[in-house]
Structures are given as C-alpha cells and as structure tokens.
Amino acid sequence: MPATEGPSGPAQPAPAPPTGGAGSPPSSPRPFGAPGRPGPLSGHGAGSPDHVTPRSAAGAFRAVAGDGEPAPGLVDVVRAVRGRLAALAPAGPLPAPAGAAGPGIALRSRVGADVRRTPRVRGGGARTPRTPRGDGPRGPRRLYEQARRAWDRPLTAYYLILGSSLLITVLGLVMVYSASMIQALEYSLPASYFFQKQFVAAVIGTVLLLVASRMPVKLHRALSYPLLVITVFLMVLVQVPGIGHAVNGNQNWIYLGGPFQLQPSEFGKLALILWGADLLARKQDRRLLTQWKHLLVPLVPVAFLLLGLIMLGGDMGTAIILTAILFGLLWLAGAPTRLFAGVLGIAGFVGLLLIRTNENRMSRLSCIGAIDLGPEGECWQAVHGIYALASGGWFGSGLGASVEKWGQLPEPHTDFIFAIAGEELGLAGTLSVLALFAALGYAGIRVAGRTEDPFVRYAAGGVTTWITAQAVVNIGAVLGLLPIAGVPLPLFSYGGSALLPTMFAVGLLIAFAREDPAAKAALAVRRPGVRWKTMRRRVKKRPSGER
C-alpha cells in the first residue's frame, strides 16, 4: 500500500485492509470468474487461456474456498479442471527415455529382453557375436571341421616336422639299445656299446638340427658348393688304398680312429640336394629351365659322378637313393615327360646291368617274397625278417623280448631294425612308425608346395624325396616286397654317418617351414615379450578409495 504523510511527522505506512481473521468481518467472496480475480482456467499470463497448471488449479480451489467451507460451484470447478487436463494429455502412455529402466529398480537394466549388448573391440567397430555352443554342426561333422581348421593352421608343417622327427629319433634310440645288446655281447663288448655311440651321434645331430633350423636361406645356399667339393674329395679318398675301409664287402668308409668311422656317401645325398636346388633356382630366375640342356647340364653329370664314386665301392643301396633324389629334383623343375622317361630308362638299364653282373645282387633280387631259406640259405635274412614280424602279433612280445635278435636275424640293429620293432612292439608299433614317416613326408611336401622361393621348393622336395624313398626301400625289403638294398631306416637305424646328415636335412625343413610368412607371424606372436605386451590389460588407475 502507498505511504501517507501526516500533518506533523514523517510518513506512516497505510493500514492494511482487514482480512478474514478473528475480530474482523469476513470478506464477501466474489463470484467464480468475476472481474478483478483471475479464474482457475485463465493462465498466468495474457493470451494463454487454455494453459492449465497445478498452480492455477490450486488458485481456483483457494478462490472458491472460504473459511474451510465449500463455496457454491466447487463440483463444477473440479469437473472443469479434470476435463481440461484430460483434453491436454496425450492419447497414449509417455515413451520411456533411452536407457531408462522398466518397472522396478535394477542396477543393470536392458531395454528389452532380446536385445544384447554388442561387444566392442579396442580399435573400434563391432565384433561378430559368438555362435552359441548348441548351434552349428554336431557329431562327426563338427569334429571334422575342427580337425580341418587345425590342419590348415600356419604352424602345422613346423610342428609335424619337429615332432615326428624327434619321436622317430627317440624311438630309434630305444630300439637300437634293445636290438644291439646281443650283437654287442657276441663281440665281447658292453651291452650298451652301440647305444652309446648312437646316443652321441644323436646329440651331435640335434645340435646340427638346431643350427640348420636357425640358419637363413642365403647361408644354406652359400654352403652348397663347399659341401659338394668336400664330399667329392672324401669319396675319392675312400678309393685310395690304406685310407678307405671295407665293411660287408662295400668299400665306402673312412677310418677316423678309435670306434669312429665315416661314410662320405651319406653326406653326398645332402650335398646333391643343396647344390642341385641352388643350381635350379638360379636357372629358374634367368628363365633357362625351358631348355633341356640347361635342365640337365650340369646337374645330371655331377649326379653321375657321385653315382660312379659310390658304385666303385659297391654300395648299390646308396646309389638307388641318390638316383631317386636326382629324379625328384628333375620332377620339381618341371622336366618334360619324354626327358624324364629317357633319364629313368637309362638309369634302369644301368642298374639292371649292375645287378646281372653280381651274384650277390642277383640272389637278393630272387629273395623278393621268399618264404623259404633257399637251397644254400641265400634268403636267410629275408625269411627271418618275416618270422620276426609274424611273431610280434598285435602288440608285440615286449621291449627286449625279441627272439630273432639272438643270432637268427643278421644286422638286427641296422638294416632290419624294423623287423625287431615289429616283433617287440607288434603291429601297433610298426603302424606308429609308418604314421610318423607319413607325417614327416606330408609336412615336407606341404613346405615345398606352399613356398614361393624356388630354392626352398627344390631343397624341401629333395629332402622329402630322400627320407621317403629310403624309408620305402628299407621297409619294403623287410616286408619282402623289395630286394634287400642295405640302406638304414632314416633316423631309426643304427649309424652315426647316416644320422648326422639326415638330422641336418630335417633342420633344413624346419628352417623352410619357419620362412613361411604366416608361420613367421604366428611365431612372432608366441614370443614371450610380445605375448606379454599383447595379453597385458591396460586399465586406467583408480584412486585408492574408489571401488
């Protein structure tokens, strides 16, 4: 209220109008909607007669109410407010905001029961949701799919080569010890004499395997020529009287002093593979292998030189394996069928001529599939090898329980060690050995087939041909399917001169398997330092009191 000024003194505030309190007459209520008081349906500002809020509705109730007694027209006011609110309200329920929880209280709620949160990867983008375990193929088909995926992994060839070669070597050590005990006692030697020599050769061979597996391909190619020259020189020394040493009628050994001897022809296989692979790779880079003269020269003349030096010593079995290596290199180089057949025909004619001119070789040829010892016992070894396999049964007589090794079967720890394995380990043991050689051969073929480096392809193919052909010739002779060639079973039979180059060749296959780009990436992930960096969780540090 405005202030009024008295006649003598300062202005005093004007008295407030009486209210409806005690001692004052009650104020007469104005009719609902009369001028001077806003009605409940009039807004809080001009021009908004339809806007109704709880505040305006409360003002309407206060306007129509007196001293606690309902004023006339209260029911009409309530009905009007309800009707206006119903007219302004939306037709359906209000939509729930995104992320809002449904009925009830939940700490982790989801919008909808069927909607799943899509996992996010660290680099952005959505990860494909996993298939539930119950979906997909089941039974044999599922096992087949899992085996196929495991078989197609980049490191399959690497693990097959490493695992099968080590298992063959370890099993060979056990069988050498079992098969050679009686032979050593006959020579008045300790029972473990041959086993100790083979164990030393296996240790040295393991070192060579590790060195070869870590050497780069360029170093392997650089060593091919010196290795070939040294091998040819040693093979010439074998034919020098007083230096070369004859064993079982074959002069192909060099005496090194003490119990150690060296057979250079075994290293000739490795030398021919490395040198031939490097030669063919160089000619392929220059696109010269389409001409037959570049395909044959100088590969075939050098191979014939090695074959001649071997045959001078009378070792027909090693000559067969070297010929198989030569054919393997020519086949990998893409030799035409006519050229391949011509070289094969010449080699077959020379081999037949050498067999016909030697009575010992003719007798071995006549013992294929023999079940009788013969009039003069010429098939003694072949028949007793069959006896050993037949007496083994399904699971063998047990380690050390062979009967044929007691002087009945000649060379039980070298050429015919597979027969002793069949007698002591049975059919299960022999099939296990065959499976290991099959895995090693498959892995070598896989390495040769998947590489883009021509040297790796020729070298891996040559090594695989060498090991596979020698195993076939040895096992075929024991089974009576091939003539006895006098070659040891790779990685299995006794003989350090055969074991050392073979393990180095296995190291070559391992190195070639590691050179595959996919295998390199898989091995890099499995390194300890890289594995720690990739598996470590990068979690943001929290305050000590935060949970």
C-alpha positions in Angstrom: 0.0 0.0 0.0 1.3 3.6 -0.6 2.6 5.5 2.4 0.7 8.6 3.7 2.2 11.7 5.3 0.6 13.1 8.5 0.3 16.7 9.3 3.1 16.6 11.9 5.6 13.9 11.4 7.1 11.6 8.8 5.1 9.5 6.5 3.5 6.4 8.1 2.5 3.3 6.2 -1.1 3.0 5.4 -3.1 0.4 7.5 -3.6 -2.9 5.8 -7.1 -3.8 4.8 -8.9 -6.2 7.2 -8.7 -9.9 6.5 -10.9 -12.7 7.4 -9.3 -13.2 10.7 -10.8 -13.0 14.2 -12.4 -9.8 15.1 -12.9 -8.7 11.6 -15.9 -9.2 9.4 -15.4 -11.9 6.8 -14.8 -10.8 3.4 -17.5 -11.4 0.9 -16.4 -13.9 -1.7 -16.5 -12.9 -5.3 -18.4 -15.0 -7.7 -16.4 -17.5 -9.7 -15.0 -15.8 -12.8 -16.0 -12.3 -11.7 -13.8 -9.4 -12.7 -10.9 -8.5 -10.5 -9.8 -12.1 -9.7 -8.4 -14.5 -12.2 -10.3 -17.7 -12.6 -8.8 -21.1 -12.4 -8.9 -21.6 -16.2 -7.2 -18.4 -17.0 -3.5 -18.7 -17.5 -0.7 -17.0 -15.6 -0.3 -14.5 -18.5 -2.4 -12.8 -21.1 -3.2 -14.7 -24.2 -3.0 -18.2 -22.7 -6.5 -19.1 -21.6 -6.0 -22.8 -22.3 -2.9 -23.4 -20.3 -3.7 -25.2 -17.1 -1.1 -26.0 -14.5 -1.3 -27.4 -11.0 -0.6 -23.9 -9.7 -3.6 -22.3 -11.4 -5.8 -25.2 -10.3 -4.7 -24.7 -6.7 -5.5 -20.9 -7.0 -9.0 -21.8 -8.2 -9.6 -24.0 -5.2 -8.4 -21.2 -2.9 -10.7 -18.8 -4.7 -13.8 -20.9 -4.3 -13.0 -21.9 -0.7 -13.8 -19.7 2.3 -13.1 -20.4 5.9 -12.8 -24.2 5.3 -16.4 -24.3 3.9 -17.0 -25.3 0.3 -18.3 -22.5 -1.8 -21.1 -22.8 -4.3 -19.9 -24.2 -7.6 -17.0 -26.4 -6.3 -18.1 -29.5 -8.1 -18.3 -27.6 -11.4 -14.7 -26.3 -10.8 -13.4 -29.8 -10.2 -15.1 -31.2 -13.3 -13.9 -28.3 -15.5 -10.3 -28.9 -14.3 -10.4 -32.6 -14.9 -11.9 -32.2 -18.4 -9.3 -29.6 -19.4 -6.4 -31.8 -18.1 -7.8 -34.8 -20.0 -8.1 -32.8 -23.2 -4.5 -31.7 -23.0 -3.0 -35.1 -22.0 -1.5 -37.3 -24.9 -3.6 -40.2 -26.2 -1.1 -43.0 -25.2 1.5 -43.6 -22.5 4.5 -41.4 -22.5 7.6 -43.1 -24.2 10.3 -44.2 -21.8 13.6 -42.3 -22.3 16.5 -44.2 -23.8 18.3 -46.2 -21.2 15.5 -45.9 -18.6 14.8 -48.9 -16.5 11.5 -50.7 -16.6 9.3 -51.4 -13.6 11.2 -51.9 -10.5 14.7 -50.9 -9.6 17.7 -52.6 -11.3 21.3 -51.7 -11.3 22.0 -53.1 -14.7 18.9 -53.0 -16.9 18.5 -53.7 -20.6 16.0 -52.2 -22.9 14.1 -55.3 -24.0 14.8 -58.9 -23.0 16.0 -60.0 -26.5 18.5 -57.1 -27.2 22.1 -58.0 -26.4 24.9 -55.6 -26.0 27.3 -55.8 -29.0 30.9 -56.2 -27.7 33.3 -53.6 -28.9 36.9 -54.2 -30.0 39.7 -51.9 -29.0 40.3 -50.5 -32.4 36.6 -49.6 -32.9 33.9 -51.4 -34.8 31.7 -54.2 -33.6 32.8 -57.7 -33.0 30.9 -60.5 -34.6 28.8 -62.2 -31.8 29.8 -65.7 -30.9 27.7 -68.6 -32.1 26.1 -70.4 -29.2 27.5 -73.8 -28.4 24.4 -75.6 -29.2 24.3 -74.2 -32.8 26.3 -75.4 -35.8 27.3 -78.9 -36.9 27.5 -81.6 -34.3 28.9 -85.1 -34.1 31.4 -86.3 -36.7 31.0 -83.3 -38.9 31.9 -80.9 -36.1 35.0 -83.0 -35.3 35.9 -83.0 -39.0 35.6 -79.2 -39.2 37.7 -78.7 -36.1 40.4 -81.1 -37.4 40.4 -79.4 -40.8 40.8 -75.9 -39.2 43.7 -77.2 -37.0 45.3 -78.9 -40.0 45.2 -75.7 -42.0 47.0 -73.6 -39.4 50.3 -71.9 -40.5 52.4 -73.8 -38.0 51.1 -77.3 -38.8 54.0 -78.2 -41.0 56.5 -76.8 -38.5 55.2 -78.9 -35.6 54.8 -82.0 -37.8 58.4 -81.9 -38.9 59.7 -81.2 -35.4 57.5 -83.6 -33.6 57.7 -86.6 -36.0 61.5 -86.4 -36.4 62.1 -86.2 -32.7 59.7 -89.1 -32.0 61.4 -91.3 -34.6 64.8 -90.5 -33.2 63.9 -91.2 -29.6 62.1 -94.4 -30.6 65.1 -95.4 -32.7 67.4 -95.0 -29.7 65.2 -97.3 -27.7 65.1 -99.9 -30.4 68.9 -99.7 -31.1 69.5 -100.4 -27.4 67.1 -103.4 -27.5 68.3 -104.8 -30.8 72.0 -104.4 -30.4 72.6 -105.9 -26.9 73.1 -109.5 -28.1 75.2 -108.3 -31.0 77.5 -106.4 -28.7 77.8 -109.3 -26.3 78.8 -111.6 -29.2 81.7 -109.2 -30.0 82.7 -109.2 -26.3 81.6 -105.6 -25.9 79.4 -104.0 -23.3 75.7 -104.4 -23.9 75.2 -100.7 -24.4 78.1 -100.2 -26.7 76.1 -99.5 -29.9 73.6 -97.5 -27.9 76.2 -95.2 -26.5 77.7 -94.5 -30.0 74.2 -93.8 -31.4 73.4 -91.6 -28.4 76.5 -89.5 -29.0 75.6 -89.2 -32.7 72.0 -88.2 -31.8 73.3 -85.4 -29.5 75.6 -84.1 -32.3 72.8 -84.4 -34.8 70.5 -82.4 -32.5 73.0 -79.6 -32.5 73.2 -79.7 -36.2 69.4 -79.7 -36.5 69.2 -76.6 -34.3 71.9 -74.8 -36.2 70.3 -75.7 -39.6 66.9 -74.6 -38.4 68.2 -71.1 -37.4 70.4 -70.5 -40.5 69.0 -68.2 -43.1 68.3 -69.5 -46.6 71.1 -67.4 -48.1 73.6 -69.2 -45.8 72.3 -72.6 -46.9 72.8 -71.6 -50.5 76.3 -70.4 -49.8 77.3 -73.7 -48.1 76.1 -75.9 -51.0 79.2 -75.5 -53.2 81.8 -76.1 -50.4 79.9 -79.1 -49.1 79.8 -80.7 -52.6 83.5 -80.2 -53.1 84.4 -81.6 -49.7 82.1 -84.6 -50.2 83.6 -85.4 -53.6 87.1 -85.2 -52.2 86.2 -87.6 -49.3 84.5 -90.0 -51.7 87.7 -90.1 -53.8 89.8 -90.8 -50.6 87.6 -93.8 -49.9 89.0 -95.5 -53.0 92.6 -94.8 -52.0 94.2 -98.0 -50.6 95.1 -97.6 -46.9 92.6 -94.8 -46.3 89.3 -96.4 -47.4 87.8 -99.2 -45.3 85.6 -102.0 -46.4 82.6 -103.2 -44.4 80.5 -106.2 -45.5 82.1 -106.2 -48.9 81.5 -102.4 -49.6 84.4 -100.1 -49.5 82.8 -96.8 -48.6 84.1 -96.0 -45.2 87.0 -93.8 -43.9 88.5 -94.9 -40.6 88.8 -91.9 -38.2 90.5 -93.6 -35.3 89.0 -95.5 -32.3 85.5 -96.7 -32.8 84.5 -94.0 -35.2 84.2 -94.3 -38.9 82.8 -92.0 -41.6 80.7 -92.9 -44.7 81.1 -89.9 -47.1 78.4 -91.2 -49.5 75.7 -90.3 -46.9 76.8 -86.7 -47.0 76.8 -86.9 -50.8 72.9 -87.0 -50.6 72.8 -83.8 -48.7 75.4 -82.2 -50.9 73.5 -83.1 -54.1 70.2 -81.7 -52.7 71.6 -78.3 -51.7 73.8 -77.8 -54.7 71.1 -79.0 -57.2 68.5 -76.8 -55.5 70.7 -73.7 -55.8 71.6 -74.5 -59.4 68.0 -75.0 -60.5 66.9 -71.9 -58.6 69.5 -69.7 -60.3 68.5 -71.0 -63.7 64.8 -70.5 -63.0 65.4 -66.9 -62.1 67.0 -66.5 -65.5 64.2 -68.5 -67.2 66.6 -71.1 -68.6 64.8 -74.3 -67.4 62.7 -74.3 -70.5 65.7 -75.6 -72.4 66.6 -79.2 -71.9 70.3 -78.6 -72.0 70.1 -76.2 -69.1 67.8 -78.6 -67.2 70.2 -81.5 -67.5 73.6 -79.8 -67.5 75.5 -79.8 -65.1 73.0 -81.4 -62.7 72.9 -84.9 -64.3 76.7 -85.1 -65.0 77.5 -84.2 -61.4 75.0 -86.7 -60.1 76.5 -89.4 -62.4 79.9 -88.5 -60.9 78.7 -89.2 -57.4 77.0 -92.4 -58.5 80.2 -93.6 -60.1 82.2 -93.0 -57.0 79.6 -94.8 -54.9 79.4 -97.8 -57.3 83.2 -98.1 -57.2 82.7 -99.0 -53.6 79.9 -101.4 -54.4 77.1 -99.7 -52.5 74.1 -100.3 -54.6 71.6 -99.1 -52.0 73.0 -95.6 -51.6 73.2 -95.4 -55.4 69.4 -96.1 -55.6 68.6 -93.3 -53.1 70.9 -90.9 -54.9 69.1 -91.7 -58.2 65.7 -91.1 -56.5 66.9 -87.7 -55.3 68.0 -86.8 -58.9 64.6 -87.8 -60.3 62.9 -85.8 -57.6 64.8 -82.6 -58.5 64.1 -83.1 -62.2 60.4 -83.6 -61.5 60.2 -80.5 -59.3 62.0 -78.5 -62.0 59.3 -79.4 -64.5 61.1 -81.8 -66.8 59.1 -82.9 -69.8 57.7 -86.4 -69.7 59.8 -87.6 -72.6 63.0 -86.3 -71.0 62.0 -87.7 -67.6 61.2 -91.1 -69.1 64.5 -91.1 -71.0 66.6 -90.5 -67.9 64.6 -93.1 -66.0 65.1 -95.6 -68.8 68.9 -95.1 -68.9 69.2 -95.4 -65.1 67.1 -98.6 -65.1 69.2 -100.1 -67.8 72.5 -99.3 -65.9 71.0 -100.7 -62.7 69.9 -103.9 -64.3 73.3 -104.3 -65.9 75.0 -103.9 -62.5 72.6 -106.4 -60.9 73.2 -109.0 -63.6 76.9 -108.9 -63.3 76.9 -109.5 -59.5 75.8 -112.8 -58.0 75.1 -111.3 -54.5 72.7 -108.8 -56.0 71.0 -111.4 -58.1 70.4 -113.5 -55.0 68.9 -110.6 -53.3 66.6 -110.0 -56.2 65.5 -113.6 -56.1 64.5 -113.4 -52.5 61.6 -111.0 -53.0 58.6 -112.5 -51.4 60.5 -115.6 -50.3 59.1 -117.8 -47.5 61.9 -120.5 -47.8 65.5 -120.2 -46.9 66.7 -121.5 -50.2 69.0 -124.4 -51.1 72.1 -122.6 -49.8 70.4 -120.3 -47.3 70.7 -117.2 -49.5 67.3 -115.9 -48.3 68.1 -116.4 -44.6 67.9 -112.7 -43.7 64.7 -112.0 -45.7 62.8 -115.0 -44.3 63.8 -114.4 -40.7 62.7 -110.8 -41.0 59.2 -112.1 -41.9 59.4 -114.5 -38.9 60.1 -111.6 -36.6 57.2 -109.6 -37.9 54.9 -112.6 -37.8 55.7 -113.5 -34.2 55.0 -109.9 -32.9 51.3 -110.2 -33.1 49.1 -107.1 -32.4 51.1 -105.6 -29.6 54.4 -107.5 -29.6 56.3 -109.5 -27.2 57.6 -106.5 -25.2 60.8 -104.5 -25.3 63.9 -106.7 -25.1 61.9 -109.9 -25.6 62.8 -110.5 -29.2 63.9 -114.0 -30.2 65.3 -113.3 -33.7 68.0 -110.9 -32.4 69.7 -113.8 -30.6 71.8 -114.6 -33.7 68.9 -115.7 -36.0 68.5 -112.3 -37.9 71.6 -110.7 -39.3 72.0 -106.9 -38.8 69.2 -106.6 -36.3 70.1 -103.0 -35.3 70.8 -101.6 -38.7 69.1 -102.7 -41.9 66.4 -105.0 -40.2 65.7 -102.9 -37.1 62.1 -102.5 -38.3 61.7 -106.3 -38.1 62.8 -106.2 -34.4 60.4 -103.3 -33.8 57.6 -105.4 -35.2 58.5 -108.4 -33.0 58.7 -106.4 -29.8 56.1 -103.7 -30.4 53.7 -105.6 -32.7 51.6 -104.3 -35.4 50.7 -101.2 -33.3 54.3 -100.3 -33.1 55.1 -100.7 -36.8 52.0 -98.7 -37.8 53.1 -96.0 -35.4 56.5 -95.8 -37.1 54.8 -95.7 -40.5 52.4 -92.9 -39.4 55.4 -90.8 -38.2 57.2 -91.2 -41.5 54.0 -90.4 -43.4 53.5 -87.2 -41.3 57.1 -86.2 -41.9 56.7 -86.7 -45.7 53.4 -84.8 -45.8 54.9 -81.9 -43.9 57.9 -81.8 -46.3 55.5 -81.8 -49.4 53.4 -79.1 -47.8 56.5 -76.8 -47.2 57.7 -77.4 -50.8 54.2 -76.7 -52.2 53.4 -73.5 -50.3 56.6 -71.6 -50.7 57.3 -69.0 -53.4 61.1 -69.3 -53.2 62.4 -71.8 -55.8 65.4 -72.8 -53.8 63.2 -73.7 -50.8 60.9 -75.6 -53.1 63.7 -77.7 -54.7 65.6 -78.3 -51.4 62.5 -79.2 -49.4 61.3 -81.5 -52.2 64.7 -83.1 -52.4 64.9 -83.8 -48.7 61.4 -85.2 -48.6 62.3 -87.5 -51.6 65.4 -88.6 -49.8 63.8 -89.6 -46.5 60.7 -91.0 -48.0 62.5 -93.1 -50.7 65.0 -94.5 -48.2 62.2 -95.4 -45.7 60.2 -97.2 -48.5 63.3 -99.1 -49.7 64.2 -100.3 -46.2 60.7 -101.2 -45.0 59.9 -102.8 -48.4 62.9 -105.0 -48.1 61.9 -106.1 -44.5 58.4 -106.9 -45.7 59.8 -108.9 -48.6 58.3 -106.6 -51.2 61.6 -105.2 -52.5 65.2 -106.6 -52.7 67.4 -106.1 -49.7 69.4 -102.9 -50.6 71.4 -102.5 -47.4 70.2 -99.0 -46.6 69.3 -97.9 -43.0 65.9 -96.7 -41.9 66.3 -92.9 -41.6 66.6 -91.5 -38.0 65.8 -95.0 -36.7 68.6 -97.4 -37.5 72.0 -97.5 -36.0 74.7 -95.5 -37.8 76.1 -92.1 -37.0 77.2 -91.4 -40.6 73.5 -91.8 -41.7 72.0 -90.0 -38.7 74.1 -86.7 -38.8 73.2 -85.6 -42.4 69.6 -86.7 -42.0 69.1 -84.6 -38.9 70.7 -81.6 -40.6 68.3 -82.2 -43.5 65.4 -82.2 -41.0 66.7 -78.9 -39.7 66.5 -77.6 -43.3 62.9 -78.5 -43.4 62.2 -76.7 -40.1 64.0 -73.6 -41.3 62.0 -73.6 -44.5 58.8 -74.1 -42.5 59.7 -71.0 -40.4 60.3 -68.9 -43.5 56.6 -69.0 -44.5 55.1 -65.5 -43.9 52.1 -66.8 -42.0 54.3 -69.1 -39.8 56.6 -66.1 -39.1 53.6 -64.0 -37.9 52.4 -66.9 -35.7 55.8 -67.5 -34.1 56.3 -63.7 -33.5 53.0 -63.6 -31.5 54.2 -66.6 -29.4 57.4 -65.0 -28.3 57.5 -64.3 -24.5 57.9 -60.5 -24.8 55.3 -60.0 -27.5 52.9 -62.3 -25.7 53.2 -60.2 -22.5 52.6 -57.0 -24.4 49.5 -58.3 -26.1 48.0 -60.1 -23.2 48.5 -57.3 -20.6 45.4 -55.3 -19.8 45.7 -51.5 -20.0 43.4 -50.5 -17.1 43.2 -46.8 -16.0 44.4 -46.3 -12.5 41.8 -45.5 -9.9 42.0 -43.6 -6.7 42.8 -45.7 -3.6 39.3 -45.1 -2.1 37.3 -45.8 -5.3 35.8 -49.2 -5.9 
